[in-house]
Amino acid sequence: MLPDMSFDELEAVKFAGSRVTYARPTSIHHWQLRDLISPADNEYEFYCVHDQRIYKYNAKTRESSVVSSLDFSANSMTCSLGYIAAGGTHGELEVRELSSNTVRFKGAVGTTVNNALHIAAHSNGEVRLFVCCNDNSIKVFRLPDMQNVTTVRCPCPINYTALSPDSSTLVAVGDCHPTYLYHTTPTGAGCRQGGGGAARGCVTGQT
């Protein structure tokens, strides 16, 4: 959220610089889901999906390299905190640790579409993977061992979720109109009323 600013200050804010186009093809395998580009942990590289492969593209050298060859057509992908993950239309999921190029998980976490993926650090220092599923759930896994920490049940299919920087709040949006805010607590149960018409959400397990 932007701090309190005057109109003149807001007019001076720039959210993006000049636009640059790179000749790096990507593939879209679902008519709605297009979360298939993710920045790397440095300013020069990003990851993208093309066919059944994940590529790393270096904007300085303008060279691409294959990071992973998948067994499925990915419709969601994310990269953060040293891990890259891709999800498919029938619950498929692959998680790779980039430093060692080790596949930490390769299988299925359900039978429905993995709409989106999010990797974030929990307040206890653990890295968590959030999988937004079309079965009205957000499945939360601990990395790198992929232990299922909890499953958050939602009123509708969730298309994206993100953990706040202080790991106190999980926000989720989906096929229904409200924006859901889930308040994480040490006991694993909490509710928070969101502003702007957001609905109340309850976490049934520690996230």
Secondary structure, 3 states (H helix, E strand, C coil): CCCCCCHHHHHHCCCCCCCCCCCCCCCCCCCCCCECEEECCCCCEEEEEECCEEEEEECCCCEEEEEEECCCCCCEEEEECCEEEEECCCCEEEEEECCCCEEEEEEECCCCCEEEEEEEECCCCCEEEEEEECCCEEEEEEECCCEEEEEEECCCCEEEEEECCCCCEEEEEECCCCEEEEECCCCCCEEECCCCCCEEEEECCCC
